[in-house]
Amino acid sequence: MKVISPAIFYQTIGNHYKNEICHLNWDKNRTWTLLFAVILSAQCTDKKVNEVTTHLFLDFPDLEHFIIKPIEELEQAIKPTGFYHNKSKSLKKCAKQLLLTFEGKVPDTMENLISLSGVGRKTANVILWNIFGKNEGFVVDTHISRISQRVGLSKNKTPEKIEQDLMKLFPKPLWGPISHMLIQFGRDFCKAPIPICSKCFLKKICPKIGVRKWK
Ligand code: SF4
């Protein structure tokens, strides 16, 4: 089956999306706020997370508050993001790890980031690119997984393997920028379950692998 050329794919998508960044709200003077917002964004929209963190980061202004305050209070505060029992435990443990092991600072390496509670490669890649400008991999979320398969950039299904495929196809300095372009492209056009192919600027070159219905 014909698949899309990575170079043409990047050129085309790069003409439409420039300087895409993470749309979660965070405070540059408290970089842990981005880390916690990304943990909260699992199975939740950025919009909902931003609504929740507007209040959360006022009521829990520093890492100490996440440790000292009762877990029930934290659960209530983050409940609208879903999975709040597990997310509360992760945030509390992560706050403790940051204070005890990293002097209250968000670490800047993949190895240290994934040692934190609630943090996997996807979250670590968001942090490394958005806070430190480092390209260590792709932010393979549900959007990037879906798009990579539809346009033929990966035949794999797991985020780990898709990430490895993408890392081989694109130069390292583009990993962070392309990740955020693709996430926005997935929200705008290549949606689940039905993509808007008729309006998509890739429609003439996309093989639409696995797409049964489109608008
Ligand atoms: S043509 Fe359709 S399936 Fe292909 S990238 Fe565009 S929206 Fe996705």
Residues whose N, C-alpha, C, O or C-beta is under 5 A from the ligand:
A	BS01	SF4	R150 F189 C190 P195 I196 C197 C200 L202 K203 C206 K208 V211
